[in-house]
């Protein structure tokens, strides 16, 4: 299975990006924080797939729930 997120010092200064793109994960989080939809994000960044977004959000949720007391 390919990783959803990758880091490379030569791509966007090493910021975490969606694998195979130059789109920082932070951009998705900024869209969500601003109340934008996933579809709006995908329209702005067509190199990211809906599957990548869903997999990232599911992994983030699992990690959050694992750290709950």
C-alpha positions as CSV (number, residue, x, y, z in Angstrom):
1,X,0.0,0.0,0.0
2,X,1.3,3.4,-0.9
3,X,1.6,6.0,1.8
4,X,-1.0,8.7,1.8
5,X,1.4,11.4,3.0
6,X,5.0,11.9,2.0
7,X,7.9,14.3,2.9
8,X,10.8,15.2,0.7
9,X,13.2,18.1,1.4
10,X,13.1,18.9,-2.3
11,X,9.3,19.2,-2.4
12,X,7.6,22.1,-0.8
13,X,10.5,22.5,1.6
14,X,9.8,19.1,3.2
15,X,6.3,19.9,4.3
16,X,4.0,16.8,4.4
17,X,2.2,16.5,1.0
18,X,-0.3,14.1,-0.6
19,X,1.9,11.5,-2.1
20,X,2.6,12.0,-5.8
21,X,1.6,15.7,-5.6
22,X,3.1,19.0,-4.4
23,X,-0.1,19.8,-2.4
24,X,0.6,20.2,1.3
25,X,-1.7,18.4,3.8
26,X,-2.0,21.8,5.6
27,X,-3.9,23.1,2.6
28,X,-6.6,20.6,3.1
29,X,-6.8,21.4,6.8
30,X,-7.0,25.1,6.0
31,X,-9.9,24.5,3.6
32,X,-11.7,22.4,6.2
33,X,-11.0,25.0,9.0
34,X,-12.4,27.7,6.7
35,X,-15.7,25.7,6.3
36,X,-15.0,24.7,2.7
37,X,-16.1,21.3,1.3
38,X,-13.8,18.5,0.3
39,X,-15.2,19.0,-3.2
40,X,-14.1,22.6,-3.2
41,X,-10.6,21.5,-2.2
42,X,-10.5,18.9,-4.9
43,X,-11.6,21.4,-7.6
44,X,-8.7,23.6,-6.5
45,X,-6.2,20.8,-6.4
46,X,-7.1,18.2,-9.1
47,X,-3.8,16.3,-8.6
48,X,-5.2,15.1,-5.3
49,X,-7.9,12.4,-5.5
50,X,-10.9,12.1,-3.3
51,X,-9.7,8.7,-2.2
52,X,-6.4,10.3,-0.9
53,X,-8.4,12.8,1.1
54,X,-10.7,10.2,2.6
55,X,-7.8,7.9,3.5
56,X,-6.0,10.8,5.1
57,X,-9.0,11.9,7.2
58,X,-9.7,8.3,8.3
59,X,-6.1,7.8,9.3
60,X,-6.1,11.1,11.2
61,X,-9.3,10.1,13.0
62,X,-7.9,6.7,14.0
63,X,-4.8,8.4,15.4
64,X,-6.8,10.8,17.3
65,X,-9.0,8.1,18.8
66,X,-6.0,6.0,19.7
67,X,-4.6,8.9,21.9
68,X,-7.9,9.4,23.8
69,X,-7.7,8.2,27.4
